[in-house]
Structure formats: C-alpha cells, structure tokens
Amino acid sequence: MKTPSADQAASRPQAANDDEPLIHTRSQRRILENHQRFNEHASTAERMLRKGRLHEAAMHVVLAARVTVHTHAGIFGSRRLESILQEIASRSCSEGRAPATKEGRRYQARAARRH
C-alpha cells in the first residue's frame, strides 16, 4: 500500500477544528461553494433592501435562487429569500409609492393592464 506524499497530504481538505467535518469529495466541495454563492447573493439582497434599493434587492434574490436551481447548493427552498421578497412586495405596493426607475414604471403599467 502506497502512503501519500507530503504534497498530496497537504492538498487534501482539512477540518479547521474537530466540530467541522472533512470534505472528501469534489461534489461536497461544490455543494459548499454553491451554498456560499447563494449566501453572498442573499446577503447582498438584504443589504440592498435595507438601503431601499428594491430593484437591486430583487435582482440578487433571483441570482440566489438561480444558484439553487442550476447547481446543487444543498438547499431547495429559502425562507430567507421569501422574507426578502415579501418585504420588497410590501414596500412596492404601499400607497403612493411609484417604481423608482423607468423600467419599473413600465412593468407596473403592464401589470395593471393585465388585471
């Protein structure tokens, strides 16, 4: 039986502490990387929402959701994204609030014609 060289052993994933599991396969690493991408977009969406930049928040919600649809991110639904979208909808639909951009106003006008 061959023993791994020092370089091979060093390139293997290592746990930062005893509570953190070792990552043994590429697919497990990919899941963690995809989950990190999801979290980055969700965090950006929350930040944009706090700043009142609703269109940008919505865009990052879509990007976060896309990560879960087109890659395996280890999750299949997100209360986090749902709550961001609920807050966007709440703010967007409040009385007297017009969309901030020309594109948003066009979208609102199309939606109003459909209903």
Secondary structure, DSSP 8 states (H G I E B T S, - for coil): -----HHHHHHS---SSTTS----SHHHHHHHHHHHHHHHHHHHHHHHHHTT-HHHHHHHHHHHHHHHHHS--S-S--HHHHHHHHHHHHHHTSTT---SSHHHHHHHHHHHHH-
